[in-house]
Amino acid sequence: MDHPFSRTRRLVIAGLTTIALLAVVAASPIAPASSAIRTRVVLLGTGTPNADPDRSGPAVAIVVDNTAYIVDAGPGVVRRAAAAARADSIPALGAARLRIVFITHLHSDHTLGLPDLMFSPWVLGRTVPLAVYGPPGTRAMVEHLQAAYAKDIEIRLHGGEPSNKTGYGGAGHDTRAGVVYRDSLVTVTAFEVPHGKWPHAFGYRFQTSDRTIVVSGDTRASDAVARACNGCDVLVHEVYTQKGFEAGSPAWQRYKLQYHTSPQQLGELAAKAKPKLLVLTHQIYQMDASTEEDLIKEMGEAYKGRFVSGHDLDIF
């Protein structure tokens, strides 16, 4: 039986006329070629609201040395991080070290794992509250979640259960576009992206000493993503299949046009952005009306650069 996290990767490289298939298992992740590279991208969740057991909710970790910076908090984020910490020897993703998250927007599939991030790592030894950065409304969400778990906090602190007194909950920060966080390892810049009726939705650019990583968040095609990337090392971008789009009802088609990005649009965007590697995530197949093979074919027709369709626990 295959390892549960075994994956067949489909990597398309400019100049090839066929799809190259690379078998990669969790013990042999897709990783930067040079051992000197300090920055890695770990896909913790590549899913959508669909209840796909193979794809947890949206979450990406940018790991620099021994520090992890999480983007989005979809369902399953803490356990997926624990799986990466164990299977791929990434101690930065151990639960007690999950200390900071950047939220792209407040859709439920991107935030249902937020209480998990706020409280589970505390139970497992984290000694500081989770720092949460995101668009306006983030601070209120964190405060409401903290209030919702007040009884849990009270019992764990004062009910005889061993616990530290400082690591629970979170500190929410409403941010605007621009530099939202900086430390000795990374500068994080938020930029506005168009996502339907949301008044504020962000993508994020992570600049480290050796790599530039851009995460699109959920967005329809936007030149803001291309400008943020501008030759970046890795661009992590959402996408839906054209075949799935055509199989959807008129209401779903109208929705996708306003909220998400087609392969053709993403191919045009990536040609402007010029990433060294384009990673597809949050792949929308429209209730099994299309497949990953359809997506690979459509992207191969739309874009001649290097791209890969991501799965949970892939590492780049």
C-alpha positions as a LaTeX table, in Angstrom:
\begin{tabular}{lrrr}
\hline
Residue & $x$ (\AA) & $y$ (\AA) & $z$ (\AA) \\
\hline
Met1 & 0.00 & 0.00 & 0.00 \\
Asp2 & 1.24 & 3.47 & $-0.82$ \\
His3 & 2.20 & 5.84 & 1.98 \\
Pro4 & $-0.93$ & 7.94 & 2.76 \\
Phe5 & 0.88 & 11.11 & 1.72 \\
Ser6 & 2.39 & 9.67 & $-1.47$ \\
Arg7 & 1.66 & 11.90 & $-4.45$ \\
Thr8 & 2.16 & 11.84 & $-8.17$ \\
Arg9 & 3.39 & 15.29 & $-9.06$ \\
Arg10 & 2.72 & 16.84 & $-12.44$ \\
Leu11 & 5.35 & 19.39 & $-13.27$ \\
Val12 & 5.12 & 21.28 & $-16.56$ \\
Ile13 & 8.24 & 22.95 & $-17.88$ \\
Ala14 & 8.46 & 25.49 & $-20.69$ \\
Gly15 & 9.41 & 23.86 & $-23.99$ \\
Leu16 & 7.96 & 20.44 & $-23.21$ \\
Thr17 & 5.11 & 19.21 & $-25.34$ \\
Thr18 & 4.01 & 16.52 & $-22.89$ \\
Ile19 & 3.37 & 16.47 & $-19.16$ \\
Ala20 & 6.25 & 15.27 & $-17.04$ \\
Leu21 & 5.20 & 13.03 & $-14.16$ \\
Leu22 & 7.36 & 12.97 & $-11.06$ \\
Ala23 & 6.57 & 10.55 & $-8.22$ \\
Val24 & 7.21 & 12.19 & $-4.86$ \\
Val25 & 6.45 & 10.74 & $-1.44$ \\
Ala26 & 6.41 & 12.43 & 1.94 \\
Ala27 & 9.85 & 11.02 & 2.76 \\
Ser28 & 11.18 & 12.65 & $-0.40$ \\
Pro29 & 9.41 & 16.01 & $-0.65$ \\
Ile30 & 9.72 & 18.55 & $-3.42$ \\
Ala31 & 12.43 & 20.75 & $-1.94$ \\
Pro32 & 14.81 & 23.51 & $-3.02$ \\
Ala33 & 17.82 & 22.02 & $-4.82$ \\
Ser34 & 20.47 & 23.80 & $-2.77$ \\
Ser35 & 21.08 & 22.85 & 0.83 \\
Ala36 & 22.05 & 26.50 & 1.41 \\
Ile37 & 18.48 & 27.65 & 0.83 \\
Arg38 & 16.95 & 28.74 & 4.12 \\
Thr39 & 13.36 & 29.39 & 3.04 \\
Arg40 & 10.85 & 26.64 & 2.26 \\
Val41 & 7.19 & 26.67 & 1.27 \\
Val42 & 5.04 & 23.94 & 2.85 \\
Leu43 & 1.46 & 23.43 & 1.68 \\
Leu44 & $-0.48$ & 22.57 & 4.82 \\
Gly45 & $-3.88$ & 22.66 & 3.13 \\
Thr46 & $-4.87$ & 23.01 & $-0.53$ \\
Gly47 & $-8.61$ & 22.48 & $-0.22$ \\
Thr48 & $-11.81$ & 24.41 & $-0.75$ \\
Pro49 & $-15.08$ & 24.25 & 1.23 \\
Asn50 & $-15.65$ & 20.81 & $-0.35$ \\
Ala51 & $-15.20$ & 18.06 & 2.26 \\
Asp52 & $-12.28$ & 16.36 & 0.50 \\
Pro53 & $-10.48$ & 14.18 & 3.07 \\
Asp54 & $-7.25$ & 14.41 & 1.08 \\
Arg55 & $-7.16$ & 18.21 & 1.14 \\
Ser56 & $-7.33$ & 20.19 & 4.36 \\
Gly57 & $-8.52$ & 23.78 & 4.37 \\
Pro58 & $-6.33$ & 26.51 & 2.89 \\
Ala59 & $-3.05$ & 27.05 & 4.73 \\
Val60 & 0.54 & 27.64 & 3.63 \\
Ala61 & 3.65 & 27.76 & 5.80 \\
Ile62 & 6.68 & 29.85 & 4.90 \\
Val63 & 9.47 & 28.29 & 6.95 \\
Val64 & 12.68 & 30.28 & 7.40 \\
Asp65 & 15.32 & 28.40 & 9.35 \\
Asn66 & 13.45 & 27.35 & 12.51 \\
Thr67 & 10.56 & 29.82 & 12.31 \\
Ala68 & 7.20 & 29.24 & 10.61 \\
Tyr69 & 4.94 & 31.95 & 9.20 \\
Ile70 & 1.46 & 30.62 & 8.38 \\
Val71 & $-0.85$ & 32.05 & 5.72 \\
Asp72 & $-4.52$ & 31.27 & 6.38 \\
Ala73 & $-6.03$ & 28.89 & 8.89 \\
Gly74 & $-8.25$ & 26.40 & 7.15 \\
Pro75 & $-9.68$ & 23.34 & 8.91 \\
Gly76 & $-6.97$ & 20.87 & 9.94 \\
Val77 & $-4.10$ & 23.35 & 9.99 \\
Val78 & $-2.52$ & 22.27 & 13.30 \\
Arg79 & $-2.61$ & 18.56 & 12.47 \\
Arg80 & $-1.26$ & 19.13 & 8.97 \\
Ala81 & 1.58 & 21.16 & 10.49 \\
Ala82 & 2.24 & 18.30 & 12.92 \\
Ala83 & 2.35 & 15.86 & 10.00 \\
Ala84 & 4.96 & 18.00 & 8.22 \\
Ala85 & 6.96 & 18.37 & 11.42 \\
Arg86 & 7.04 & 14.60 & 11.87 \\
Ala87 & 7.29 & 13.29 & 8.31 \\
Asp88 & 9.65 & 15.91 & 6.94 \\
Ser89 & 11.61 & 16.83 & 10.08 \\
Ile90 & 10.50 & 20.45 & 10.19 \\
Pro91 & 10.61 & 21.37 & 13.90 \\
Ala92 & 9.35 & 24.90 & 13.14 \\
Leu93 & 5.95 & 23.34 & 12.45 \\
Gly94 & 5.66 & 21.65 & 15.82 \\
Ala95 & 2.48 & 22.80 & 17.54 \\
Ala96 & 4.15 & 24.74 & 20.36 \\
Arg97 & 6.05 & 26.82 & 17.78 \\
Leu98 & 3.03 & 27.98 & 15.76 \\
Arg99 & 3.02 & 31.61 & 16.82 \\
Ile100 & 1.98 & 33.77 & 13.87 \\
Val101 & $-0.58$ & 33.66 & 11.07 \\
Phe102 & $-1.51$ & 36.01 & 8.23 \\
Ile103 & $-5.15$ & 35.82 & 7.12 \\
Thr104 & $-5.94$ & 36.64 & 3.48 \\
His105 & $-9.67$ & 37.22 & 4.01 \\
Leu106 & $-12.42$ & 36.19 & 6.40 \\
His107 & $-14.21$ & 33.49 & 4.41 \\
Ser108 & $-14.95$ & 30.55 & 6.72 \\
Asp109 & $-12.85$ & 28.01 & 4.80 \\
His110 & $-9.79$ & 30.20 & 5.45 \\
Thr111 & $-10.51$ & 30.82 & 9.15 \\
Leu112 & $-12.21$ & 27.73 & 10.63 \\
Gly113 & $-8.81$ & 26.55 & 11.84 \\
Leu114 & $-8.14$ & 29.80 & 13.66 \\
Pro115 & $-9.46$ & 28.65 & 17.07 \\
Asp116 & $-7.36$ & 25.51 & 16.60 \\
Leu117 & $-4.27$ & 27.68 & 16.10 \\
Met118 & $-5.23$ & 29.88 & 19.04 \\
Phe119 & $-5.74$ & 27.11 & 21.58 \\
Ser120 & $-4.32$ & 23.70 & 20.62 \\
Pro121 & $-0.67$ & 24.86 & 20.56 \\
Trp122 & $-1.17$ & 26.41 & 24.01 \\
Val123 & $-2.36$ & 23.06 & 25.39 \\
Leu124 & 0.75 & 21.54 & 23.78 \\
Gly125 & 3.17 & 24.03 & 25.33 \\
Arg126 & 3.12 & 27.34 & 23.46 \\
Thr127 & 3.84 & 30.15 & 25.92 \\
Val128 & 2.73 & 33.22 & 23.92 \\
Pro129 & $-0.64$ & 34.04 & 22.32 \\
Leu130 & $-1.00$ & 33.57 & 18.58 \\
Ala131 & $-0.30$ & 36.76 & 16.60 \\
Val132 & $-3.00$ & 37.14 & 13.93 \\
Tyr133 & $-2.65$ & 39.66 & 11.10 \\
Gly134 & $-5.35$ & 40.21 & 8.52 \\
Pro135 & $-7.81$ & 42.59 & 6.89 \\
Pro136 & $-10.25$ & 44.72 & 8.91 \\
Gly137 & $-12.44$ & 42.43 & 10.97 \\
Thr138 & $-9.59$ & 40.14 & 11.98 \\
Arg139 & $-9.21$ & 41.66 & 15.44 \\
Ala140 & $-12.94$ & 41.32 & 16.15 \\
Met141 & $-12.91$ & 37.69 & 14.99 \\
Val142 & $-10.03$ & 36.87 & 17.34 \\
Glu143 & $-11.71$ & 38.63 & 20.25 \\
His144 & $-15.02$ & 36.82 & 19.65 \\
Leu145 & $-13.25$ & 33.45 & 19.44 \\
Gln146 & $-11.45$ & 34.18 & 22.69 \\
Ala147 & $-14.78$ & 34.99 & 24.32 \\
Ala148 & $-16.35$ & 31.83 & 22.87 \\
Tyr149 & $-13.69$ & 29.70 & 24.56 \\
Ala150 & $-13.76$ & 31.53 & 27.89 \\
Lys151 & $-14.93$ & 28.45 & 29.80 \\
Asp152 & $-12.18$ & 26.33 & 28.28 \\
Ile153 & $-9.59$ & 28.94 & 29.24 \\
Glu154 & $-10.95$ & 29.16 & 32.78 \\
Ile155 & $-10.87$ & 25.42 & 33.40 \\
Arg156 & $-7.43$ & 24.95 & 31.87 \\
Leu157 & $-6.02$ & 27.82 & 33.91 \\
His158 & $-7.76$ & 27.21 & 37.22 \\
Gly159 & $-9.32$ & 23.75 & 37.15 \\
Gly160 & $-6.32$ & 21.73 & 38.22 \\
Glu161 & $-5.10$ & 20.94 & 34.71 \\
Pro162 & $-1.37$ & 21.54 & 34.19 \\
Ser163 & $-1.04$ & 24.56 & 31.92 \\
Asn164 & 1.04 & 27.64 & 31.36 \\
Lys165 & $-0.68$ & 30.94 & 32.05 \\
Thr166 & 0.48 & 32.94 & 29.04 \\
Gly167 & 0.12 & 31.00 & 25.78 \\
Tyr168 & $-3.63$ & 30.90 & 25.20 \\
Gly169 & $-5.72$ & 32.73 & 22.65 \\
Gly170 & $-4.58$ & 35.31 & 20.20 \\
Ala171 & $-3.78$ & 38.94 & 19.55 \\
Gly172 & $-5.61$ & 40.17 & 16.47 \\
His173 & $-4.25$ & 42.96 & 14.25 \\
Asp174 & $-6.33$ & 44.68 & 11.57 \\
Thr175 & $-3.96$ & 45.73 & 8.81 \\
Arg176 & $-3.97$ & 47.63 & 5.54 \\
Ala177 & $-1.96$ & 47.08 & 2.38 \\
Gly178 & 1.76 & 47.62 & 2.86 \\
Val179 & 4.41 & 46.15 & 5.14 \\
Val180 & 2.47 & 44.44 & 7.94 \\
Tyr181 & 5.26 & 42.56 & 9.70 \\
Arg182 & 9.04 & 42.52 & 9.85 \\
Asp183 & 11.62 & 40.68 & 11.91 \\
Ser184 & 15.23 & 39.58 & 11.41 \\
Leu185 & 14.18 & 36.77 & 9.04 \\
Val186 & 11.37 & 38.15 & 6.89 \\
Thr187 & 9.50 & 41.20 & 5.66 \\
Val188 & 5.82 & 40.55 & 4.99 \\
Thr189 & 3.89 & 42.85 & 2.67 \\
Ala190 & 0.13 & 42.67 & 2.19 \\
Phe191 & $-1.44$ & 43.76 & $-1.10$ \\
Glu192 & $-5.10$ & 44.10 & $-2.01$ \\
Val193 & $-6.63$ & 41.55 & $-4.37$ \\
Pro194 & $-10.18$ & 41.50 & $-5.84$ \\
His195 & $-12.32$ & 38.74 & $-4.33$ \\
Gly196 & $-15.95$ & 39.36 & $-5.16$ \\
Lys197 & $-17.84$ & 41.44 & $-2.62$ \\
Trp198 & $-15.17$ & 41.33 & 0.08 \\
Pro199 & $-14.16$ & 44.96 & 0.75 \\
His200 & $-10.64$ & 43.82 & 1.68 \\
Ala201 & $-8.83$ & 40.64 & 0.66 \\
Phe202 & $-5.06$ & 40.27 & 0.72 \\
Gly203 & $-2.26$ & 38.46 & $-0.97$ \\
Tyr204 & 1.09 & 38.36 & 0.83 \\
Arg205 & 4.69 & 38.76 & $-0.28$ \\
Phe206 & 7.41 & 37.23 & 1.91 \\
Gln207 & 10.93 & 38.56 & 1.38 \\
Thr208 & 13.69 & 36.60 & 3.11 \\
Ser209 & 17.46 & 36.63 & 2.71 \\
Asp210 & 17.38 & 34.05 & $-0.07$ \\
Arg211 & 13.89 & 33.84 & $-1.60$ \\
Thr212 & 10.77 & 35.81 & $-2.45$ \\
Ile213 & 7.48 & 33.98 & $-1.97$ \\
Val214 & 4.06 & 35.32 & $-3.00$ \\
Val215 & 0.74 & 33.82 & $-1.89$ \\
Ser216 & $-2.24$ & 35.09 & $-3.86$ \\
Gly217 & $-5.04$ & 34.27 & $-1.43$ \\
Asp218 & $-8.43$ & 33.89 & $-3.09$ \\
Thr219 & $-8.72$ & 36.28 & $-5.99$ \\
Arg220 & $-9.87$ & 36.74 & $-9.53$ \\
Ala221 & $-7.01$ & 37.49 & $-11.94$ \\
Ser222 & $-5.19$ & 40.60 & $-10.76$ \\
Asp223 & $-2.17$ & 42.55 & $-11.90$ \\
Ala224 & $-1.52$ & 43.20 & $-8.20$ \\
Val225 & $-0.32$ & 39.60 & $-7.91$ \\
Ala226 & 1.95 & 39.97 & $-10.93$ \\
Arg227 & 3.45 & 43.18 & $-9.51$ \\
Ala228 & 4.03 & 41.59 & $-6.11$ \\
Cys229 & 5.76 & 38.58 & $-7.68$ \\
Asn230 & 7.81 & 40.30 & $-10.40$ \\
Gly231 & 10.16 & 37.36 & $-10.90$ \\
Cys232 & 9.62 & 35.84 & $-7.45$ \\
Asp233 & 10.94 & 32.41 & $-6.60$ \\
Val234 & 7.55 & 30.82 & $-5.85$ \\
Leu235 & 4.06 & 32.06 & $-6.63$ \\
Val236 & 1.30 & 30.13 & $-4.84$ \\
His237 & $-1.96$ & 30.87 & $-6.65$ \\
Glu238 & $-5.55$ & 29.62 & $-6.61$ \\
Val239 & $-7.29$ & 28.35 & $-9.76$ \\
Tyr240 & $-10.44$ & 26.68 & $-11.07$ \\
Thr241 & $-10.83$ & 24.38 & $-14.07$ \\
Gln242 & $-12.46$ & 25.64 & $-17.23$ \\
Lys243 & $-14.16$ & 22.28 & $-17.68$ \\
Gly244 & $-15.67$ & 22.57 & $-14.21$ \\
Phe245 & $-16.70$ & 26.16 & $-14.92$ \\
Glu246 & $-18.58$ & 25.11 & $-18.03$ \\
Ala247 & $-20.36$ & 22.33 & $-16.10$ \\
Gly248 & $-21.58$ & 24.75 & $-13.42$ \\
Ser249 & $-24.90$ & 26.52 & $-13.27$ \\
Pro250 & $-25.15$ & 30.15 & $-14.40$ \\
Ala251 & $-25.11$ & 31.22 & $-10.75$ \\
Trp252 & $-21.86$ & 29.36 & $-10.08$ \\
Gln253 & $-20.34$ & 30.73 & $-13.27$ \\
Arg254 & $-21.17$ & 34.29 & $-12.24$ \\
Tyr255 & $-19.66$ & 33.62 & $-8.82$ \\
Lys256 & $-16.40$ & 32.22 & $-10.19$ \\
Leu257 & $-15.93$ & 35.12 & $-12.57$ \\
Gln258 & $-16.03$ & 37.53 & $-9.63$ \\
Tyr259 & $-14.17$ & 35.52 & $-7.00$ \\
His260 & $-11.65$ & 33.17 & $-8.64$ \\
Thr261 & $-9.16$ & 32.66 & $-11.50$ \\
Ser262 & $-9.35$ & 30.46 & $-14.59$ \\
Pro263 & $-6.36$ & 28.62 & $-16.11$ \\
Gln264 & $-6.31$ & 30.97 & $-19.09$ \\
Gln265 & $-6.33$ & 34.02 & $-16.82$ \\
Leu266 & $-3.69$ & 32.53 & $-14.54$ \\
Gly267 & $-1.49$ & 31.69 & $-17.53$ \\
Glu268 & $-1.64$ & 35.31 & $-18.69$ \\
Leu269 & $-0.98$ & 36.57 & $-15.16$ \\
Ala270 & 1.98 & 34.22 & $-14.63$ \\
Ala271 & 3.50 & 35.28 & $-17.96$ \\
Lys272 & 3.58 & 38.82 & $-16.53$ \\
Ala273 & 4.66 & 37.78 & $-13.04$ \\
Lys274 & 7.48 & 35.48 & $-14.26$ \\
Pro275 & 7.78 & 33.28 & $-11.14$ \\
Lys276 & 10.52 & 30.67 & $-11.13$ \\
Leu277 & 7.83 & 28.22 & $-10.04$ \\
Leu278 & 4.05 & 28.55 & $-10.07$ \\
Val279 & 2.26 & 26.38 & $-7.48$ \\
Leu280 & $-1.46$ & 25.78 & $-7.98$ \\
Thr281 & $-3.58$ & 25.55 & $-4.84$ \\
His282 & $-7.23$ & 25.83 & $-3.77$ \\
Gln283 & $-8.03$ & 23.96 & $-7.00$ \\
Ile284 & $-11.76$ & 24.15 & $-7.73$ \\
Tyr285 & $-13.14$ & 21.22 & $-9.71$ \\
Gln286 & $-16.88$ & 22.07 & $-9.41$ \\
Met287 & $-18.27$ & 19.09 & $-7.51$ \\
Asp288 & $-16.21$ & 16.47 & $-9.38$ \\
Ala289 & $-17.21$ & 17.81 & $-12.80$ \\
Ser290 & $-13.50$ & 17.96 & $-13.64$ \\
Thr291 & $-10.23$ & 16.43 & $-12.45$ \\
Glu292 & $-6.65$ & 17.36 & $-11.74$ \\
Glu293 & $-5.73$ & 15.92 & $-15.13$ \\
Asp294 & $-8.11$ & 18.42 & $-16.72$ \\
Leu295 & $-6.50$ & 21.23 & $-14.76$ \\
Ile296 & $-2.97$ & 20.19 & $-15.77$ \\
Lys297 & $-4.00$ & 20.04 & $-19.43$ \\
Glu298 & $-5.70$ & 23.43 & $-19.30$ \\
Met299 & $-2.76$ & 25.06 & $-17.52$ \\
Gly300 & $-0.28$ & 23.49 & $-19.93$ \\
Glu301 & $-2.17$ & 25.06 & $-22.81$ \\
Ala302 & $-2.33$ & 28.45 & $-21.08$ \\
Tyr303 & 1.16 & 28.74 & $-19.59$ \\
Lys304 & 4.56 & 27.57 & $-20.82$ \\
Gly305 & 6.51 & 28.19 & $-17.61$ \\
Arg306 & 7.16 & 25.79 & $-14.73$ \\
Phe307 & 4.16 & 24.93 & $-12.64$ \\
Val308 & 2.98 & 22.18 & $-10.32$ \\
Ser309 & $-0.47$ & 21.29 & $-8.99$ \\
Gly310 & 0.00 & 21.29 & $-5.24$ \\
His311 & $-1.17$ & 18.79 & $-2.63$ \\
Asp312 & $-1.19$ & 18.89 & 1.14 \\
Leu313 & 2.31 & 18.49 & 2.62 \\
Asp314 & 4.17 & 19.31 & $-0.60$ \\
Ile315 & 7.38 & 21.25 & 0.03 \\
Phe316 & 9.04 & 23.68 & $-2.37$ \\
\hline
\end{tabular}
